[in-house]
Amino acid sequence: MKRFYRSFLLGFLMTTLMAVSVLAQVTTTTLSGTITDPSGAAVPGAQVTVTNTNTGLHRTVSSNSTGNYVIADLPYGQYEVKVLKQGFNVLNRTGIILSLGTRQTLDLSLTVGSVTQAVTVSGQATQLKTRDASLGQVIGTAQIEALPVLGRSFNQLMYLIPGSQVSPTGQYAGVSFIVSAGPAIGFSFNGMRTEMNDYVIDGTETTYPIFGTPTFYPSLETLQEFRVETQNFSSEMSRTAGGQVMLYTKSGSNELHGSVYDYLRNDNLEARNPFSPRKPESKSNLFGATVGGPIKKNNTFFFAGYEGFRAVIPGTSSTTVPTQDDRNGILTDPVLHPNPIIDPTTGQPFQGNVLYRKRKTEALQGKKLPENLRAPMMSFAELCHDALAYSKAHKRSYHDDVFRMEPLLARFRERAADSITPQEFEHFLSEGAEDNEWAAATVNRYRALISLIYRLGIENGKVKENPARLVKHRQENNARVRWLTADEETRLRAVISEQCPEHTPELNLALNTGLRLSEMYGLTWENVRLTRSVLTVPRSKNGEMRHVPLNSVSLVALAELRKRGDGTGPVIRNLKREPLAGQRFWFEPAVRKAKIRGFSWHCLRHTFASRLVMSGVDIRTVQELMGHKSIQMTVRYAHLAPKHTVAAVERLAASPSVSGDASGRPTDTKTSTAPVVSISSVPADVQQAIAV
């Protein structure tokens, strides 16, 4: 059953693609008719041969029992027809022009005689359309070459098609295209919409679907003819309801032929614009060449064309200027000023629409405009500049603020700060959460930064309100356990060793000191005492100095980092001895590749506190090492693994100093002073470094 459905789907797709590929592939014509004798009776078995006089293409068929013949798939062009039948004279018909996309009828009458005698009839035969009911018109080579066309664009010739009408604006929806030296005009046929037209060049679809105009405009010199059908289309041209425009380019023939042309327009040949004080420079050259001929006669041909356009096109524009009354502030003309002019200081209309005289009098009297009308516009970018200056001087998260400021400036840089609404900031944060997958904490940090920008603006007297106050605060999932398990650490170290091994000391230092991100990347060698195994954070988050002891793993990491510099300046440097500003470009990709979900650099600080507690360190010591003001904050950072809690309960049951009677009541309250848990949760490589 699955194989049947798979085969059915494959067949359906192939059928669909084939249908699309043959859509509007009308590149040939059909000639048909009836062969009769002088009495009008049908002549069966007559041999009918048609030959293209340019390329030598010939096709031979025989009339059927009713004297009818049909020759399909003939390329458009000029043909001659030859009819042979025993007992009748040979009939030669020349000058037969077959237009593209048509089904033409040519009835032929034979005269009695010998096949050695020939009757030749010259001239174009009357084209009868008895095979279909489509309505249209062919613009042939003679019209293309003889009629003057501005810009040499074929769409100018569509004015000749009955039922055609230029779209209301002369283009489509006010959009202007330039084709060679003329505009691409949108046409409507028989009242249909402009975008319902369909354009085909040599059987290839070339319609811009939104505007209903061609995507490519061939040069007039390369066009053989084009046909426009406006009603009762045949099935191969029924994609749209508007005009079906089929363009066919020239091809090579048995004779070498071509053309060279240059259409010139310049200011020497043109009159001055009556609205322009002088005649500006104007030059326009539309030039090109075509060539075609045989590669192998009666078999293979070539045709090529080139067209170039060079122009200096001037423009004359007109505008209105204020009248003398307008200059004097007398705006009483009901045509020019139909509405009352409102005084911005009072909200009331000026009496009689006369305002300048009143303002002049007030200025002479020393009356000033209100403060809100004189204050200059304050851009959001200027507020951001002030906020970054404040952050650099007072905050340790300056680099993070610079990073978060970039998308804010990209969205609101040139906006007036007072014009940005809380809804716009809310939409900005929602887009970041959806498109960039910002966590709730990240969204709140952006909200806090926006609030800081406007709070400083209010303090500096540049804005009056803080729109961030009305932006919703996102609920953060602070109850999530954020510590690194042994298995996760193994995967993370493997990725770092493979992709960026030079950052291993930074990871070891973070896991063994609990330093915050800003504290680590702001650390300098002046604050490190390797001989005393201690480093100093001059100003931690709570505003106080903190001393952090260093274990053997931290000392090894710092020794590795010291090799990258001269022992002065920033501690964290890359292999090129350049200071690093953060971990965003190596830690976050490594966490993603190690498939550790919901883990950030700050979680390393949680891991540090959790491992201290699970190794038996008392909570007061952990508080000191973390630099927290309260034990409650330390408790939030110190997480216990499930195995650790289970092991703690089992120790209660296995302790020999605890027993009970039959009722379960304890008979001895002596407790064990052994530590609750071992350090088995600490990774093996860290244990080895500590042992060393």
C-alpha positions in Angstrom: 0.0 0.0 0.0 2.9 2.4 0.8 4.5 1.6 -2.5 1.2 2.3 -4.3 0.8 5.7 -2.6 4.5 6.6 -3.3 4.0 5.7 -7.0 0.8 7.7 -7.2 2.5 10.7 -5.6 5.5 10.5 -8.0 3.2 10.2 -11.0 1.1 13.2 -9.8 4.2 15.4 -9.3 5.6 14.4 -12.8 2.2 15.2 -14.4 2.0 18.5 -12.6 5.6 19.5 -13.6 4.9 18.5 -17.2 1.7 20.6 -17.2 3.6 23.6 -15.9 6.4 23.1 -18.4 4.1 23.1 -21.4 2.0 26.0 -20.2 1.4 28.5 -23.1 4.1 26.9 -25.3 2.5 28.2 -28.5 5.4 28.6 -30.8 4.0 27.1 -34.0 1.1 27.4 -36.4 -1.2 25.1 -38.3 -2.2 25.1 -42.0 -5.2 23.2 -43.2 -7.6 23.2 -46.1 -9.4 21.2 -48.8 -8.2 20.2 -52.3 -10.9 20.3 -55.0 -11.2 20.0 -58.8 -12.7 22.6 -61.1 -16.2 21.2 -60.4 -15.7 21.6 -56.6 -15.4 17.9 -55.9 -12.9 16.7 -53.4 -9.6 15.4 -54.7 -8.3 12.6 -52.4 -4.6 11.5 -52.4 -3.2 14.8 -53.6 0.3 15.4 -52.4 0.7 18.8 -50.6 4.2 20.1 -49.8 4.8 23.3 -47.9 8.3 24.9 -47.9 9.6 27.7 -45.7 11.3 30.1 -48.2 13.8 31.4 -45.5 15.0 28.2 -43.9 14.2 25.5 -46.5 12.0 23.6 -44.0 9.5 21.4 -46.0 6.7 19.2 -44.9 4.6 16.8 -47.2 1.2 15.3 -46.5 -1.6 13.8 -48.6 -5.2 14.8 -48.7 -7.7 12.3 -47.2 -10.8 10.7 -48.8 -12.7 14.0 -48.4 -9.9 16.1 -49.9 -8.8 17.6 -46.5 -5.3 18.1 -45.4 -3.7 19.3 -42.1 -0.1 20.3 -41.6 0.6 21.1 -37.9 3.6 22.4 -35.9 4.9 24.7 -38.6 7.2 27.6 -37.5 5.8 31.0 -38.4 7.1 32.6 -41.5 6.7 32.8 -45.3 5.8 29.6 -47.1 5.1 28.3 -50.6 2.6 25.4 -51.2 3.0 22.9 -54.0 0.2 20.4 -54.9 0.7 17.3 -57.1 -2.0 14.9 -58.4 -2.0 12.7 -61.4 -4.3 14.1 -64.1 -4.0 17.7 -62.8 -1.6 20.5 -63.3 1.0 21.2 -60.6 -0.3 24.0 -58.4 2.3 26.4 -56.8 1.1 28.9 -54.3 3.7 31.4 -53.1 3.7 34.3 -50.6 1.8 32.4 -47.9 2.5 34.0 -44.5 1.7 32.0 -41.5 1.4 34.0 -38.3 2.3 32.7 -34.9 -0.2 30.8 -32.8 -2.9 30.6 -35.5 -4.7 27.9 -37.3 -5.0 29.1 -40.9 -7.2 27.6 -43.7 -6.0 27.5 -47.3 -8.3 25.9 -49.8 -6.8 25.0 -53.1 -8.4 24.2 -56.5 -6.6 22.1 -59.1 -7.1 22.4 -62.9 -7.2 19.5 -65.2 -3.9 18.9 -67.1 -0.6 17.1 -67.0 1.8 17.1 -64.0 4.4 18.5 -66.4 2.4 21.8 -66.5 2.4 24.1 -63.5 0.1 26.8 -62.4 1.7 29.4 -60.1 -0.4 31.8 -57.9 1.5 34.5 -56.1 0.3 36.7 -53.2 -1.0 36.2 -49.7 -4.1 34.1 -49.4 -7.1 35.2 -47.5 -6.7 33.9 -44.0 -9.9 32.3 -42.8 -10.3 31.3 -39.1 -12.6 28.3 -39.0 -10.7 26.2 -36.5 -11.2 28.3 -33.3 -13.2 31.3 -32.1 -10.4 33.3 -30.4 -10.2 37.0 -31.1 -6.9 38.8 -31.4 -4.5 40.6 -33.7 -1.0 40.1 -35.0 1.5 43.0 -35.2 3.8 41.9 -38.0 7.3 42.8 -39.1 6.1 45.5 -41.4 4.3 47.4 -38.6 7.2 46.9 -36.2 9.8 48.3 -38.6 7.7 51.1 -40.2 5.8 52.7 -37.3 7.6 55.3 -35.2 7.8 54.1 -31.6 8.9 56.3 -28.7 11.6 54.4 -26.8 11.5 51.5 -29.2 9.4 49.4 -26.8 6.9 46.9 -28.2 4.2 47.8 -25.6 3.8 51.1 -27.4 2.4 49.1 -30.4 -0.4 47.6 -28.2 -2.3 50.8 -28.7 -3.2 49.2 -32.1 -5.0 46.3 -30.5 -8.8 46.7 -30.3 -10.1 46.8 -26.8 -6.7 47.9 -25.3 -6.6 50.7 -22.8 -3.8 52.2 -20.7 -4.1 51.7 -17.0 -5.5 54.8 -15.1 -2.1 56.1 -14.1 -0.2 55.1 -17.2 1.7 52.6 -15.1 0.6 50.1 -12.5 -0.2 51.5 -9.0 2.0 54.4 -9.6 5.1 52.3 -10.0 7.3 53.4 -12.9 9.6 51.1 -14.9 12.2 52.3 -17.5 12.6 50.1 -20.6 15.3 51.3 -23.0 14.2 55.0 -23.4 10.5 54.6 -22.6 8.3 53.6 -19.7 6.7 50.2 -19.3 3.1 51.0 -19.6 0.4 48.8 -18.1 -2.4 47.8 -20.4 -5.9 46.6 -19.8 -7.8 44.5 -22.4 -11.5 44.5 -22.7 -11.9 46.0 -19.2 -9.9 43.3 -17.4 -7.4 44.2 -14.7 -3.8 44.9 -15.7 -2.3 42.1 -13.6 -4.5 39.6 -15.4 -2.4 39.8 -18.6 0.0 37.0 -19.6 3.2 37.5 -21.6 5.1 34.7 -23.4 8.4 35.1 -25.4 9.1 32.2 -27.7 6.9 30.0 -25.6 8.5 30.9 -22.3 6.5 32.5 -19.5 7.8 36.0 -18.7 5.1 37.7 -16.7 5.7 39.6 -13.5 2.7 38.3 -11.5 2.1 41.3 -9.2 2.0 44.0 -11.9 0.9 42.0 -15.0 3.9 43.3 -17.0 6.7 41.5 -18.8 9.9 40.7 -16.8 11.9 41.1 -19.9 11.4 43.5 -22.8 13.1 42.4 -26.0 14.4 44.9 -28.5 12.0 45.7 -31.3 14.8 44.9 -33.8 14.9 41.3 -32.6 11.1 40.8 -32.8 9.6 39.0 -35.8 6.0 39.7 -34.7 3.7 39.4 -31.7 0.1 38.4 -31.3 -2.4 39.6 -28.7 -5.5 37.5 -28.0 -8.1 39.2 -26.0 -11.1 36.8 -25.9 -12.1 33.1 -26.4 -8.7 31.7 -25.9 -7.8 28.2 -26.7 -6.9 25.8 -23.9 -3.1 26.3 -24.1 -3.6 30.0 -23.3 -6.1 30.0 -20.6 -4.0 30.8 -17.5 -5.4 34.3 -17.0 -8.4 36.2 -18.0 -6.7 39.3 -19.5 -4.8 39.7 -22.7 -2.5 36.9 -23.9 0.5 38.5 -25.4 2.8 36.1 -27.4 6.1 37.6 -28.7 8.3 35.8 -31.2 11.9 36.8 -31.9 13.6 36.6 -35.3 15.7 33.6 -36.3 18.4 32.9 -38.7 17.8 31.8 -42.3 19.7 30.5 -45.3 20.8 34.1 -46.2 23.1 36.2 -44.0 21.1 39.3 -42.9 21.2 41.9 -40.1 20.8 45.5 -39.2 22.6 48.4 -37.6 20.7 51.3 -36.1 21.0 54.4 -33.9 18.1 56.5 -32.8 19.3 60.0 -31.9 17.6 62.7 -29.8 19.3 65.8 -28.5 18.6 69.4 -27.5 19.7 70.7 -30.9 16.7 68.9 -32.5 14.1 69.8 -29.8 12.3 72.9 -28.8 12.6 74.6 -25.4 10.2 73.6 -22.7 7.9 76.7 -22.3 8.1 76.4 -18.5 11.9 76.3 -18.5 13.9 79.6 -18.8 16.5 77.9 -20.9 17.0 74.8 -22.9 18.9 72.2 -20.8 21.3 69.7 -22.3 19.6 66.6 -23.6 21.1 63.6 -25.3 19.7 60.2 -26.1 21.2 57.4 -28.2 19.4 54.1 -28.6 21.7 52.0 -30.8 22.3 48.4 -31.6 22.8 45.7 -34.2 21.4 42.3 -35.2 22.8 39.6 -37.4 21.5 36.2 -38.4 22.4 33.5 -40.9 23.0 29.8 -41.5 25.4 27.5 -39.6 24.3 24.6 -41.9 21.9 25.5 -44.7 18.4 24.1 -44.5 19.3 22.7 -41.0 20.9 25.0 -38.4 20.8 28.8 -38.0 21.8 31.5 -35.6 20.6 35.0 -34.7 22.0 37.5 -32.2 21.2 41.1 -31.3 22.6 43.9 -29.1 21.0 47.1 -27.9 22.4 49.9 -25.8 21.0 53.1 -24.4 22.9 56.2 -23.4 21.1 59.3 -22.3 21.4 62.6 -20.4 17.7 63.3 -19.6 17.0 66.7 -18.0 14.0 67.4 -15.9 11.8 70.4 -15.4 9.8 70.6 -12.2 7.3 73.2 -11.0 6.2 74.2 -7.5 4.2 76.8 -5.8 5.6 79.8 -4.0 3.9 81.8 -1.3 2.1 84.9 -2.3 2.8 88.3 -0.8 -0.2 87.9 1.5 1.2 84.5 2.6 4.5 86.2 3.4 2.6 88.8 5.5 0.7 86.0 7.4 -2.6 86.9 5.7 -4.0 83.5 4.9 -7.5 84.6 3.9 -7.7 83.1 0.4 -10.4 80.4 0.6 -9.0 78.4 -2.3 -5.4 78.3 -1.0 -6.4 78.1 2.7 -9.9 76.5 3.1 -9.3 75.5 6.7 -8.8 77.7 9.8 -5.2 78.1 11.0 -4.8 76.9 14.6 -2.6 78.8 17.1 -0.4 76.1 18.7 -0.1 78.1 22.0 -3.8 78.2 22.7 -5.3 75.6 20.4 -7.8 78.2 19.0 -8.0 79.4 15.4 -6.4 82.7 14.5 -9.0 85.4 14.0 -9.6 85.8 10.3 -6.6 83.5 9.5 -4.2 86.4 10.1 -1.3 85.3 12.2 2.1 86.8 11.3 1.1 90.3 12.5 -0.1 88.9 15.8 3.2 86.9 16.3 5.3 90.0 15.4 3.4 92.1 18.0 4.0 89.4 20.7 7.7 89.2 19.9 8.0 93.0 20.2 6.2 92.8 23.6 8.7 90.2 24.8 6.2 87.3 24.8 7.9 84.0 24.2 6.5 80.7 22.9 5.8 78.0 25.5 8.7 75.9 26.7 7.4 72.7 25.0 7.4 74.5 21.6 11.0 75.8 22.0 12.6 72.6 23.2 14.5 70.7 20.5 13.7 67.1 19.6 15.7 64.6 21.6 16.6 61.5 19.7 16.7 58.0 21.2 20.3 57.7 20.1 21.3 60.6 22.2 19.7 59.1 25.3 21.6 55.8 24.5 24.8 57.7 24.3 24.3 59.2 27.8 23.3 55.8 29.2 26.5 54.1 27.9 28.6 56.9 29.4 26.9 56.3 32.7 27.3 52.5 32.4 31.0 52.8 31.6 31.6 54.9 34.7 29.4 53.2 37.2 28.5 49.6 36.1 30.5 46.4 35.7 28.1 45.2 32.9 29.2 47.9 30.5 30.2 45.5 27.7 26.8 43.7 28.1 25.1 47.1 27.8 26.9 47.9 24.6 25.9 44.5 23.2 22.2 44.9 24.1 22.2 48.5 22.9 22.8 47.5 19.3 19.4 46.0 18.5 17.7 49.0 20.3 19.6 51.5 18.2 18.9 49.5 15.0 15.2 49.8 15.7 14.8 53.3 17.3 18.0 55.3 16.5 16.5 58.3 14.7 13.2 58.3 16.5 12.3 61.1 18.9 12.6 59.7 22.4 9.3 61.1 23.5 7.4 59.6 20.5 8.3 55.9 21.3 5.4 54.2 23.1 5.4 51.4 25.6 3.6 49.2 23.0 6.5 49.6 20.6 9.0 48.5 23.3 6.7 45.6 24.2 6.6 44.6 20.5 10.4 44.8 20.3 10.9 42.5 23.3 8.3 40.1 22.1 10.0 39.8 18.7 13.3 39.2 20.4 11.8 36.4 22.5 10.3 34.8 19.5 12.9 35.3 16.7 16.1 35.3 18.8 14.8 32.9 21.5 15.5 35.3 24.4 14.8 33.8 27.7 12.6 35.7 30.2 15.7 36.9 32.1 17.2 38.3 28.9 14.0 40.1 28.1 13.9 41.6 31.6 17.5 42.8 31.2 16.6 44.6 28.0 13.6 46.1 29.8 15.9 47.2 32.6 18.3 48.8 30.1 15.4 50.7 28.5 14.3 51.9 31.9 17.9 53.1 32.7 18.1 55.0 29.4 14.9 56.9 30.1 15.5 57.3 33.9 18.8 59.1 33.1 17.0 61.1 30.4 14.5 62.3 33.0 17.3 63.2 35.5 19.0 65.2 32.7 15.8 67.0 31.8 15.7 65.6 28.2 12.5 63.5 28.5 9.6 63.6 30.8 8.3 60.1 31.0 9.7 56.6 31.2 7.7 54.2 28.9 9.5 51.2 30.3 7.4 51.5 33.4 4.4 50.3 31.4 6.3 47.4 29.8 5.4 44.0 31.3 8.0 42.3 33.4 8.5 38.6 32.4 8.2 35.9 34.9 11.5 34.1 35.4 11.9 30.4 36.2 14.2 30.9 39.2 13.3 27.6 40.7 15.2 25.7 38.0 18.3 23.8 39.3 21.2 25.2 37.4 24.3 23.2 38.2 26.7 21.2 36.1 26.5 17.4 36.5 29.6 15.2 36.1 28.3 13.8 32.8 27.5 17.3 31.4 31.0 18.5 32.4 32.6 15.6 30.7 30.8 16.4 27.4 31.5 20.2 27.8 35.2 19.6 28.4 35.4 17.3 25.4 33.9 20.0 23.1 36.1 22.7 24.5 39.2 20.5 24.1 38.2 19.9 20.4 37.1 23.4 19.4 38.8 25.9 21.7 41.3 24.3 24.1 42.9 27.7 24.9 39.7 28.5 26.9 40.1 25.6 29.3 41.8 27.7 32.0 38.8 30.0 32.1 36.4 27.1 32.7 38.6 25.7 35.4 38.9 29.1 37.1 35.1 29.7 37.0 34.4 26.2 38.5 36.9 26.6 41.3 36.4 30.2 42.4 32.8 31.0 41.7 33.7 34.4 40.1 31.0 36.3 38.4 31.4 36.9 34.6 32.3 40.6 35.1 34.6 39.8 38.0 36.6 37.2 35.9 37.0 39.2 32.7 37.7 42.4 34.7 40.4 40.6 36.8 43.9 42.1 36.6 47.3 40.6 37.7 47.6 43.4 40.3 44.7 41.7 42.2 46.2 38.2 42.0 48.7 36.8 44.7 49.9 33.4 43.5 52.3 33.1 46.4 49.5 33.5 48.9 47.0 31.5 46.8 44.4 34.3 46.9 42.9 36.8 44.5 41.0 40.0 45.4 37.8 41.3 43.8 38.1 45.1 44.6 34.4 45.8 44.3 31.9 42.9 44.1 28.3 43.1 43.3 27.3 44.1 46.8 29.9 46.9 46.7 32.4 45.3 49.1 35.9 43.9 48.5 36.1 40.1 48.5 39.1 37.7 48.9 38.8 34.5 47.0 41.2 31.6 48.0 42.8 29.6 45.2 43.0 25.8 45.1 45.6 23.8 43.1 43.3 23.7 40.0 42.9 27.5 40.1 46.6 28.0 40.5 47.4 25.8 37.5 44.8 27.7 35.4 46.3 31.1 36.4 49.8 29.8 35.7 48.7 28.9 32.2 47.2 32.3 31.7 50.3 34.1 33.0 52.3 32.6 30.1 50.2 34.7 27.7 51.3 38.0 29.1 53.9 39.8 31.0 52.1 39.6 34.4 50.5 43.0 34.1 47.1 44.1 32.9 44.1 41.8 32.3 44.4 38.2 33.4 42.2 36.7 30.7 43.9 36.9 27.3 43.9 34.8 24.1 46.8 33.0 22.6 47.6 36.2 20.7 48.0 38.0 24.1 44.9 40.1 23.3 42.5 40.9 26.2 39.2 39.1 26.1 35.9 40.9 26.9 33.6 37.9 27.4 32.7 34.3 26.7 29.9 34.8 24.3 31.8 33.6 21.2 33.2 30.3 22.6 31.3 29.2 25.7 27.7 29.4 24.4 28.5 27.5 21.1 30.3 24.8 23.2 27.3 24.4 25.5 25.0 24.0 22.5 27.2 21.4 20.9 27.5 19.5 24.1 23.7 19.5 24.2 23.4 21.0 27.6 20.0 22.7 27.7 19.2 25.9 29.8 22.8 26.4 30.9 24.6 29.7 30.9 27.9 31.1 32.3 26.2 32.2 35.5 25.2 28.5 36.1 28.9 27.8 36.7 28.6 30.0 39.9 25.6 27.8 40.9 27.8 24.7 40.3 30.6 26.1 42.5 28.2 26.7 45.4 26.4 23.3 45.0 29.6 21.3 44.9 30.9 23.0 48.1 27.7 22.1 49.9 27.7 18.5 48.6 31.3 18.1 49.7 30.4 18.9 53.3 31.3 22.6 53.5 29.0 24.4 55.9 26.6 27.0 54.5 28.3 29.9 56.3 31.6 29.2 54.6 29.9 28.9 51.3 28.3 32.3 51.9 31.7 33.9 52.5 33.2 32.3 49.4 30.3 33.4 47.2 30.4 37.0 48.5 26.7 37.0 49.4 25.2 39.4 52.0 22.6 36.9 53.2 22.5 33.1 53.7 19.1 33.1 51.9 20.9 34.1 48.7 23.5 31.3 49.2 20.7 28.8 49.7 19.3 29.8 46.3 22.6 29.0 44.7 23.4 25.8 46.6 21.6 22.9 44.9 21.6 19.3 46.1 21.7 16.3 43.7 18.9 13.7 44.2 21.6 11.0 45.0 23.0 13.3 47.7 19.6 13.6 49.5 18.9 9.9 49.2 22.4 9.1 50.6 21.7 11.5 53.6 18.5 9.6 54.5 20.3 6.3 54.2 23.0 7.4 56.6 20.3 7.9 59.2 19.1 4.4 58.8 22.5 2.8 58.7 24.0 4.7 61.7 24.9 2.3 64.6 24.2 5.0 67.1 20.6 5.3 66.3 18.1 2.5 67.3 14.5 2.4 68.3 12.0 0.3 70.2 9.2 -1.6 68.6 7.1 1.5 68.3 9.9 3.2 66.2 10.8 5.8 68.9 14.6 6.5 69.1 16.3 5.2 72.2 19.6 7.1 71.6 19.9 10.6 70.2 23.6 10.5 69.5 24.3 11.5 65.9 27.2 11.0 63.6 29.6 13.8 63.0 30.8 12.3 59.7 30.2 14.4 56.5 26.9 13.8 54.8 28.3 13.2 51.3 31.6 12.5 49.6 33.0 14.5 46.7 32.1 11.8 44.1 30.1 14.3 42.2 33.2 16.4 41.5 34.8 15.5 38.1 37.8 13.1 38.1 40.1 15.6 36.5 39.3 18.2 39.1 39.9 15.6 41.9 43.2 14.8 40.4 44.2 18.5 40.3 43.2 19.0 43.9 45.2 15.9 44.9 48.3 17.3 43.2 
